[in-house]
Amino acid sequence: MSYQDVYKLWANHPNLDKELKKELADMSEKAIEDAFYTDIQFGTAGIRGLMGAGSNRINIHTIRKATQGYANYLNKHNLNNVAIGYDNRYNSRELAYDSAAILASNGISSYLFDSLRPTPELSFAVRYYHCAGGIMITASHNPKEYNGYKLYDDTGCQLIPELADAVSKEVNGISDPLAIVPKDDYDKSLIHIINKEVDEAYWQAVLSISLRKDLNKDFKIAFSPEHGASYIPVINTMKMAGYDVYEVKEQSTADPAFSKTKSPNPEQKEAYEGVLKLDNEIDADLFLVCDPDGDRMGVGVKHQGEYILLNGNQTGAVLLEYILRSRDELGIKVHNPVMFNTIVTSDIGEAVANYHHVECEKTLTGFKFIGNKVYQYEKSGLKTYVFGYEESYGSLISPFVRDKDATQACLMLAEACAYYREKGQTLYDALNDIFSKVGAFFDDQFSVSLPGADGAKKLKEIMANLRKESITIPDRTILKTEDYLLRKTVYQDGKEEELSGYDISDVLKYYLDDGSFVAIRPSGTEPKCKIYLSTKANTYQEAKDKAEAFKLHLKELIK
């Protein structure tokens, strides 16, 4: 069926939402193609995209299709009970309540939050109520035009590919999403509204991660939830732990328009303008910014009177160093400790782990792979989880949650700040100490946006061309290339080996002769190609200069 045919089917359907019907009537031909050339696809354990009318957009009909497919999967496997959460975005509450109604229409009970909550608390609720799974309505750190739908398994982990594929098969088997509506007589008693009971249990679990409760906490913290769901849990747990935290008030309202911030994404400098403005009033030592659904956290520190922003790799390394150093100093021993990060995360974390005699395991991009590793080792008892993080500003301290958790990260960063302050150091000093121990690393990334039907084709062409002809880096030799789609490692001399231990993923990673690497992959949630750089040198400035040269070269290459 052509995109024009699908457009006509929607435009003439009696169940089409009235607002969406108006939007369809005003669409240009190009807009129709982009909105209908494909059905929105499951990416990282769910769907994410632009809101609006169309089969390739997030709207009540595509969310109903996803929920009905999920319900079919649950009923096929005799599973019941689903926790449902949502963030501050446009339509998130309505889509969450409608999803509960669709599940109830299929005889499936749910535990539905009464107001917005962060994504990690949804993961916690799945485990708290012993649910078969979870639904989170969120688009994480994306701009205001986006929304999405994440699915979780019974461990509170986002669906790994095997489970996501099984649900996707059910979703794709639905031919007419507009035919899906809640039954008039569905059993409303199947929907259980969640209130403060889970909040209190979650906050107490967060407070339990503290390694040093008696530190001097006489310093100020500036915090922004970026209009999102982290405001209450972060403020409450930080104050309960005794920290002097001040919120950016104009960014603490649950505003789907993100009207008082230039960006809700901690990966972008603009997200920190609010905490920097607040710093003029309170003179803070630590600056914390969370994304709208409260799973990612960005960090700024005051060092010798200057504000310094740490990236996700640096923050992860500082957190890991503090945790492992504290475990060593306090004599906290566990059986076969292991930490996790991903194949596109800097090697600085692995170097820190090795320094403390802790094993590092790498997974594919997506915290679901780390969450699944936690489950596997919890079941087997072979290793003990001590930390996990991604370069994209997400980490997990304690696995009572099975996803990135910014509330935990904020509390542990505050504790690390207090610890180093007692030694006359800042968190930036702590980072430089890491460099002196394991070498200097600089990490960066950039992306090439490729929206619409044409962009999707170009993205496939880019990855296909890279597999035909490898990249080049001036003055550097590529020692080996790992292809996670074809599951093979190709060495400099042409020798090939099977790449095992990973699910299939469209990623290419190039290892250079100086300890640096480059990784390239299509985003699983946005129409863009992402390029990751990690450089190593004797000094931080040398590593930074090297990364800048790599970046300029690769931008031209990708063009």
DRENLUMMAR-158966 format. One record per residue (C-alpha): residue in three letters; x, y, z. Coordinates in steps of 0.001 Angstrom, whole numbers, plus 500000, padded with zeros to 6 digits. Layout:
BEGIN
alaXYZ/...
This chain:
BEGIN
met500000500000500000/ser501438503415499031/tyr501731506269501506/gln498923508066499623/asp496638505049500153/val497434504923503871/tyr496799508668504112/lys493368508247502511/leu492546505334504832/trp493299507535507838/ala491616510661506472/asn488353508790505799/his488319506588508895/pro485328507185511225/asn487458506704514358/leu490114509261513455/asp490738511759516251/lys489175515139515367/glu492348517155515929/leu494368514734513824/lys491734514966511075/lys492244518742510929/glu496001518272510759/leu495688515807507868/ala493580518240505881/asp496320520892506042/met499272518655505128/ser501475519265502089/glu502386516348499836/lys505885516167501334/ala504482516193504871/ile502064513398503923/glu504936511294502598/asp507013511754505755/ala504033510984508009/phe502849507906506109/tyr505740506381504150/thr506215503812506937/asp504785502725510271/ile506660504061513269/gln509054501319514325/phe510144499836517624/gly513669501056518392/thr515147500904521887/ala512456498777523528/gly509596500894522236/ile508754503729519884/arg509725507385519811/gly509065510102517287/leu507430513366516357/met503879513881517602/gly501214514411515002/ala498934512705512496/gly500207509720510553/ser501319506123510805/asn504909507343511282/arg504026509693514141/ile503236509458517838/asn499500509880518350/ile496684508137520163/his496195505657517308/thr499832504544516997/ile500062504269520795/arg496846502201520852/lys498338499947518200/ala501463499464520329/thr499411498821523462/gln497077496375521729/gly500080494489520356/tyr501593494435523837/ala498276493203525278/asn498177490417522672/tyr501698489420523688/leu500809489410527405/asn497645487372526917/lys499427484913524646/his501894484230527478/asn499269484350530273/leu500866487440531832/asn499050490115533820/asn499670493358535705/val501491496270534054/ala502857499414535715/ile502280502612533710/gly504091505926534092/tyr504408509168532153/asp506394512405532102/asn505567516072531454/arg505207515990527674/tyr502196516952525616/asn499586514162525716/ser501671511930528030/arg499000511717530726/glu496203511120528206/leu498183508424526402/ala499037506699529696/tyr495419506626530886/asp494245505494527453/ser496850502694527492/ala495459501528530843/ala491979501475529306/ile493178499441526309/leu494848496923528648/ala491710496714530782/ser489678496126527604/asn491875493072527141/gly491378491888530713/ile494815493070531875/ser495195494980535145/ser497524497927535577/tyr499107500130538218/leu498862503686536899/phe500662506647538459/asp498336509499539426/ser500750512148538105/leu504083512419536334/arg507010510338537650/pro510578509757536425/thr511311506738534266/pro513430504976536934/glu510494505092539343/leu508390503276536741/ser511075500586536651/phe510957500504540459/ala507146500193540418/val507316497172538094/arg509468495419540690/tyr507542496781543689/tyr504209495405542463/his505714492247540886/cys504284493245537514/ala504729491364534258/gly505981494536532643/gly505749498297532353/ile504841501129530001/met506479504554530180/ile505134507402528052/thr508160509610527432/ala510563510911524817/ser513406511212527328/his515665514163526407/asn514194514873522956/pro512716518293522032/lys509123519244522868/glu507768518028519514/tyr508512514399520462/asn506895511740522574/gly507381508010522927/tyr506492504684524471/lys508958502460526352/leu508243498887527370/tyr509715497051530365/asp509909493406531363/asp509131491839534745/thr512581492736536116/gly512041496440535449/cys514434496375532496/gln513624497781529045/leu512833494988526627/ile515912493309525195/pro515789492625521419/glu514390489105521769/leu511377490323523760/ala511018493533521760/asp510902491503518546/ala508161489272519982/val506055492305520942/ser506837494031517650/lys505549491003515761/glu502215491351517566/val502107495097516920/asn502919494691513226/gly500158492114512914/ile497562494835513503/ser496407496118510138/asp494028498906511208/pro495229500893514246/leu492266503235514018/ala489901500351514732/ile491363500001518236/val489299501759520920/pro488681500986524602/lys485573498899525192/asp482573500780526563/asp482161498214529332/tyr485801497533530290/asp486320496677533948/lys487528499920535550/ser488526498061538717/leu491452496618536734/ile493118500062536836/his494832500728540177/ile495962504315540745/ile499431504621542323/asn500054507434544791/lys502701508177547441/glu503162504554548541/val505684503858545784/asp507273507303546132/glu508200506700549771/ala509597503231549052/tyr511608504536546090/trp513026507499548021/gln514126505244550887/ala515805502907548399/val517655505889546885/leu518825507046550328/ser520187503546551010/ile522910503923548359/ser524912506338550529/leu528423505128551348/arg529370507933553748/lys526524509501555718/asp528659511644558064/leu530371513922555551/asn530320517709555932/lys527499518875553652/asp528000522601554147/phe527954523596550477/lys525289524647547996/ile523864522709545073/ala521980524276542144/phe519489521914540515/ser517146521964537518/pro514650519271536468/glu514231521074533109/his510439521196533596/gly510391517408533981/ala509592514577536345/ser512749514576538489/tyr511853517657540539/ile510110516003543503/pro512282512871543887/val515604514732543563/ile514664517630545851/asn513152515310548475/thr515949512739548581/met518697515386548574/lys517089517311551424/met516344514101553354/ala520056513268553038/gly520974516684554439/tyr522177518531551332/asp521611522243550758/val519907522107547356/tyr518289525010545499/glu516054524528542502/val515729526712539425/lys512147527664540213/glu511116528751536726/gln512262525338535377/ser510603523317538152/thr507082523412536721/ala505891520455534654/asp505776522364531369/pro505501520360528108/ala506618523415526107/phe509910523639528058/ser509238527370527946/lys511931528460530410/thr514833526412529045/lys516609526502525707/ser517162522733525859/pro515894519944528144/asn518885517775527192/pro521828517669529673/glu524115516781526764/gln523735520362525482/lys525310523429527114/glu522096525427526802/ala520477523159529402/tyr522709524679532106/glu521782528344531670/gly519200528125534466/val521564526708537099/leu524253529213536099/lys521814532080536544/leu520872530689539956/asp524581530500540824/asn524738534302540694/glu522362534322543670/ile523610531400545787/asp527281530774544782/ala526923527010544299/asp529693524407544260/leu527773521754542321/phe525326522090539421/leu522939519241538586/val520579519084535613/cys518199516205534806/asp516388515448531572/pro512554515490531442/asp511988511847532388/gly514664511859535075/asp516957509099533879/arg519900511256532711/met521908513747534747/gly524386516425533725/val527013517910536056/gly528854521200536406/val531417521972539115/lys532975525127540575/his536758524845540338/gln538997527738541412/gly536057530083540912/glu535425528827537362/tyr532413526815536207/ile533387523568534442/leu530961521219532725/leu531693517471532830/asn530540515229529990/gly528849511863530470/asn532062509862530220/gln533830512084532747/thr530901512025535166/gly530728508236534931/ala534455507953535607/val534283510294538632/leu531307508403540063/leu533010505067539504/glu536279506254541063/tyr534452507589544140/ile532413504401544581/leu535335502013544135/arg537704504155546213/ser535134504301549017/arg534585500554548876/asp538345500043549181/glu538707502516552045/leu535682501241553949/gly536538497575553403/ile533330496797551496/lys534075493546549691/val531801491702547283/his532144488508545257/asn533651489111541794/pro532737492801541396/val531843493919537878/met530928497258536312/phe529292497827532950/asn529436500382530190/thr528843500240526435/ile530862499811523272/val530620503558522508/thr531558504621526048/ser535075505933526696/asp537722503472527860/ile538443505710530855/gly535825503796532885/glu537449500468532127/ala540838501931533101/val539430503127536452/ala537817499738537077/asn541045497896536279/tyr542989500216538600/his540702499047541438/his540850495398540327/val537225495410539195/glu536178493773535939/cys534582495863533189/glu532099494361530737/lys530879496232527679/thr527408495922526165/leu525672497326523108/thr524268500856523352/gly521063500980525373/phe520732500564529118/lys518507497529528623/phe521642495515527900/ile523178496575531203/gly519909495859533019/asn519778492402531472/lys523381491707532548/val522422492653536107/tyr519586490129535975/gln521807487374534550/tyr524463487756537244/glu521880488146539972/lys520425484819538885/ser523741483000538456/gly525605484588541370/leu528828484556539326/lys529488488301539622/thr528293491255541694/tyr527169494518540125/val528881497641541483/phe528126500300538829/gly526917500838535279/tyr526819503846532969/glu526611505115529397/glu528369508027527757/ser524954509647527223/tyr524754510935530824/gly522982507910532300/ser524141505748535208/leu522827503327537805/ile524307503071541279/ser522177500334542847/pro520103497883540772/phe516848498099542749/val516026499980539530/arg516985498400536197/asp517369501560534142/lys519392504765534282/asp518502506667537446/ala519269510379537731/thr517920510598541289/gln520495508069542474/ala523208509758540418/cys522436513208541885/leu522676511890545435/met525942510028544817/leu527515512993542994/ala526631515241545920/glu528261512729548265/ala531377512550546087/cys531532516361546065/ala531334516407549879/tyr534053513738550139/tyr536527515573547927/arg535745518936549558/glu536926517485552875/lys540225516740551113/gly540425520266549721/gln539546519102546223/thr536777519590543677/leu535258516976541393/tyr537433518434538637/asp540491517722540771/ala539180514178541156/leu538955513872537352/asn542528515102536926/asp543681512587539546/ile542105509881537397/phe544052511133534366/ser547281510995536365/lys546583507375537303/val545271505868534063/gly546049508331531266/ala544248511306529736/phe541102510690527691/phe538977513080525665/asp535574512018524381/asp533231513670521949/gln530428512875519564/phe528508514493516783/ser525585513474514628/val524291513925511112/ser520510514463511077/leu518647512707508257/pro514898513291508703/gly512081511904506593/ala511900509175503972/asp514912510516502063/gly516951510607505262/ala516184506989506082/lys517501505954502660/lys520643508068503045/leu521322506580506470/lys521266503063505040/glu523564504180502221/ile526073505682504670/met526353502461506687/ala526496500309503529/asn529272502464502062/leu531268502299505285/arg531125498509505132/lys532394498560501555/glu535247500935502264/ser536633501619505748/ile537186505088507150/thr540657506621507289/ile542179508720510073/pro545176510950509186/asp548465509794510758/arg546771506860512444/thr546458503155511668/ile543227501223512220/leu544293498063514027/lys540897496384513842/thr537243497029512999/glu534318495491514865/asp531094495123512879/tyr528208494366515215/leu525749493881512365/leu527789491262510506/arg529220490009513823/lys532821490007512771/thr536154491591513678/val538484492513510801/tyr542159493100511624/gln544689495336509892/asp546170492388507983/gly542739491303506694/lys542275488452509146/glu538670487998510276/glu537174486604513503/glu533626486044514693/leu532418488766517051/ser530410486942519713/gly528683487865522956/tyr526515490671521516/asp523104490946519906/ile523067492122516300/ser523277495912516045/asp524126498297513204/val527377499602514708/leu530928499931513360/lys533805500487515791/tyr537359501282514713/tyr540324500779517082/leu543341502989516403/asp547020502354517098/asp547254505034519812/gly544512503639522079/ser541778505829520576/phe538572504617518910/val535823505809516578/ala532311504304516545/ile529491504973514077/arg525866503923514423/pro522368505016513389/ser520352506288516343/gly517721503875517614/thr515324506691518521/glu515999509600516151/pro516620510022512383/lys520352510602512650/cys523749508966512293/lys525844509226515481/ile529643509303515502/tyr531571508734518760/leu535220509684519350/ser537446508623522221/thr541078509748522153/lys543922508948524518/ala547163510881525037/asn549690511894527684/thr547802515082528543/tyr544162516126528377/gln544923518962525948/glu546748516578523609/ala543798514200523680/lys541400517103523034/asp543415518419520087/lys543565514939518611/ala539776514545518908/glu539168517891517185/ala541325516813514244/phe539499513464514038/lys536136515222514193/leu536872517613511311/his538091514735509157/leu535110512493509933/lys532558515234509256/glu533922515559505751/leu534049511797505354/ile530424511271506407/lys529260514008504014/
